[in-house]
């Protein structure tokens, strides 16, 4: 393959000394910060790409199996409804049977939008589905602490169900929404220290915004293509201005800084001639953005989507293995659910085993 002498554009803003002089500590710190930011941005981009791909693969590969499971759970609810009328069960067993039907149908409605289950749910529930959800909506608006304490009780009731009664809820977007709501409720009870930390983070973000505006204004003046007569330079400036505007709208100071330095290099301005005052200012802003990126990456480990990424995200090879395992588990659960339905249809007495 023939080699080309065309220079490769450097993605990371770096200060170099043309005469090989040792860089100052401030210059070295600038280079170190920009390298760290570039690495974090790449890692975050890879994780976001993995998350998006996982969502698509869930819809294509897992959703069809989940839909089959949902249909079997609907069949189970109606089968239990028919069994309720049989003279086989004691009063106490019928209470348990009613609670089981209520739980199955509520989950189908709330998490999988099976509105056709509302009538069956209301037949066995003390409160209608509409009454339950109206109460929940009020709690979410107020972030009522008493509502937060009531949630584990519902989870305790679900623990009494057989394994095949529950689907892999984390595969559904609605469950992710619930987790985010839980995180929001927890935020409502933050300590003073946490609030102070958030206030500091907001101040740092404000600094980034101000710095972004300053750099953007400078670049907008320098890159204005209307005043450029040279067609080649005009085209370059138009493309550069698009990237500058995009970076500004995303409050991405690092990208603005990278574009500014790219412009300086294009104009033949040496980066090692930046004054200490300006360089120190840049280092501080880069530090703020670095902290912001670290927080974003940390959210992948501890935030609402942490479990989802752990289960389905990763490298292409890791994702293939994870989805293969998930499909096997879901298919196994589907077959077990089918077998259980056949058993209960053939012998309604087996429902007593389910109630235990």
N, C-alpha and C positions, 0 to 999 in steps of 0.2 A: 504494500500500500504506500503510495507516495506521501511524503510528509509535506506539510504546509507551514509556512512561516507566519501565518496569520495569528496575531496575539489572541490569547484566550482572555475574555473579559473577566476580571476578578469580581466575584460576587460579594466578598466581604470587604468593607472599607478597612484598609490597613495603611499605616504610615511606614514608609521605607526611607532609608537614607541613601541617596545616590552615591555618595562618597564613602559608604560603608561605616560612617560614624556610628558609635553606639547611641541608641535612642535614649531619650530621657526617661525617667520613671513614669512621668505623666503620659508620654507617648506609648510606652510599653503597656501601661494600664489601659489606654484607649484600645490598643490592638487586642489585648486580652478580653476586654468586654465585648468588642465586636465579634470576636471568634466564638465566645460563649453564646451570644445572642443568635448568631447564625446557626449554631448547632442545635439550640433549643427550638428555633423556628422550623428546622428540618424535622426534628423529632415530633413536634406537635403536628406538622403537616402530615407526616406519615401516620400518626395515630388517628387524625380526623379522616384521612383517606380510608384507613382500615375500618373505622366505625361506619362510614357511609357504605362501604362494600359489604360489611356484615349485615346492615339493614336490608340491602338488596338481596343478599343471599338468603336471608330469613324468609323474605316474601316469596322467593322463587323455590327454595328447597324445603323449608320447614313449614311454611304456612299451609300448604295442601294437606300435610299430615295433621296439623293442628285443627284444620277445618273438619277433617274426618273425626277426630276425637270429640270436637264440639257436637257434631251430629249424634254421636253415640251417647254423650252426656244428656242431650235433649231426650233421646230415647229412654235413658235411665230414669229421668225425671217423670216421664209419662208412665213408665212401667210401675214406678213406686206409687204414683197417683192411683193407678188401677188396683194395686195391691192394698192400698189403704182401705178400700171398701170391702175387702175380704174378711170373713169372720175368723181370721187366724190369729189375730194379735190382741194382746191385752191393752188396757187403757194406757198404761205406761209405755208400751211398745209403740202405740199409735202416736203418742206425744213425740217420741224420738223420731218416728217416721216423718211426721209433719215438719219437725225441725230440720231433718235431712233434706227434704224437698225444698224447704225455704232457702237453705244455704246454697244448694245446687243452682236453683233458679236465680237467686240474687247474684251469684257470681257470673252466670251466663249473661244476665242483663247488664250489670255494672261494668264488667270487664270485656265483654265481647259483643255488646250492643244487640243482644237477642231480645228485642222488644216483644216477640211472640210469647215470651215466658212470663210476662207481667201478670196475666190473668191467673196462671197456675200459682205463681208466687203469692199473690194476694189472697188466694183461697186458703192458704195454710199459715200465713204470717199474721201476727198480732197487729202490725202496722203495715199499711200498703207500701209498695215500692216508692210511690210518689211522696208519701209522708216521710219515709226514711231519707230519701235524697234531699228533700226540702230541708230537713234538719241538718244534714251534712253540709249543704251549701251555706247555711247560716253560720255554721262553725268555721268554714273556710274563710268567709268574709271577715269574721271577727278575730280569727286566729285564737279562738277560745281555748284556754289551757285545759278546761274540763273535757273538751272534745278529744284533745290529744291523749288524755288518760283513758278514754273510753275505747280507743282503737284496739289495744291488746286483747280486750274481751272478745271482740269479733274474731281475732286470730286464734284465741283459745278454742272457740267453738269449731273452727275449721280443723283444728288438730284432731278432733274426734272422727273425722271422715277417713275412709279408706284411701290408700294412696292413689288408686286409679280414679278417685273422684276429683282429683286436682290435676290440672295441666301445668306445663312449665310456664308459669305466669310471667317470668321475666322475658319470655319471648315476645310478649305483647307490649305494644307501645303504651297502652293504658296503665300497665304496671309501672312503667318508667315514670309516667305522669304522677302516679301516687307517691313514688319515692321522692320526686322533686317537691311535691307538696309537703311531704314530711320534713324535708330539709328546710323548707320555708318556715314551717311551724317552729322548728328548732331554733331558727335564726331569731324568732320573735322573743326568745328568752336569753339573748346573748348577755354576757357579763360586760361590765364597764371596760375591762381590759380589751375584750374583743371589739367593742364599739370604738374604742380609741385607736385600735390597730386599723380598723376599717377607715376611720377618718383620716389616718395618716396615708393609707393607700389611695384614698380619693384625692388627697393633696398632691401626692406624687403623680397621679394620673393627670391632674390639672397642670402640673409642671410640664408633663410630656405634651399636653395639648398646646400650651403656650409656646413651647419650643418648636413644635410642629408648625404652628402658624407662622412663627418667625422665619424658619427655614423655607417654608412654602412660599412666603412673600418674596424672599430673596430670589428663589429659583424661578418664580413666575416672571419676575422682571428680567432675569437673565435669559430665560428660555422662550420669551415671547416670539413666536415664529413670524408674525406679521412684518416685523422689521428686518427680517433676514432675506437678503436677495439671492444668496447662493442656494440653489434648489436642493443640493445634497444636504447642506447644513439645515435648511428649512425642514426637510423631511425628518431629519434626526431630532430636531427640536420639537416638532409636533408629536412624535412618538414619546420622547422623553417627558413632555408636558402631560400627556395622558397618564403616564406612570406616576408622575409627581402628584397629580390630582387624586388619583386612586389611593396612594399612600396617605395623603393628607386626610381624606375622608375616613380612613380606617385608623386614624391617630397612630400611625406606624412611624415613629420618629426614626427608628433604625433604618427603615427603607428610604425615608427622605434623606437621611444623612448619607446613605450609600449612593443615592442618586446625585446628591450635591457633590460628593467626591468624584463620582464618575464624570460629572460636568467639569469639575476642576481639572481632572486629568485630560479631558477632551480639549480644554483650553490651554493645556500645558502649564498649569499652576501646580507647583510641588506641594504635596500634602504635609511634608515635614516643616514647612514654613508657617504652619498655623501657630498663632500666638498662644502662650500658656493660659491666658485668661479665657480665650475662646475654647481651647482644648479642655480646660478644667470644667467649663460649663457643659460641654458635650459629654464628658465622662460622667458627670452627675446625672444627666438625663438618661444616658445609656444604663446607668445603674438602676434607675427607677424602672426602665423598661425591662431590664433583666429580671428584676424582682417580680414584675407582673407576669412575665413568661414562666417563671418558676412556679408561681401560684397556679397558673393555668395547667401546667404539667402535673402539679400535685393533685389537682382536682381529678385527674384521670385515675389516681390511686385511691383517693378517699371520697370523691364526690359521688353524685347520684348515678353516674354512668360507669363507675368503677367496676361493678360486678358484671355489667354487660361487656365491657372491654376485656375483662379477664376471661370470660367464658367464650367470647366469639372473636375477639380481635387478635392482632399479632401479625407475624410475617405470613406470606401466602401459604407456606408449608404448614405453619401452625394452624392457620384458619382452616385449611383442608382437613386436618386431623380433628379439629374441634367440631366442625360441621358433620363429619362422618360419624363421630361419636354421638352428637346430638340427634342425628337422624335415626341411628340405631336405637337410642333410648326411646325416642318418640314412637317409633314403629313397634317396639316391644310393649310400650304402654298401651298403644292402640289395640294390639292383639289381646292383651290382658283384659282390656275393657270389653272387647267383643266377647271374649270367653265368659266374663262375669255376667254379661247381659244374657247370654245363652243359658247359663246356669240358673239365673233368677227367673227366666221365663219358664224353664222346664220344671223348676221346683221353687215356688214362692216361699216355702218354708226357709229357704236359704237367706231370705231377707233378714231373718233374726240374727244370723251371723254378721251381716253387714251392720246391723244396729248396735251390736256389741263393740 
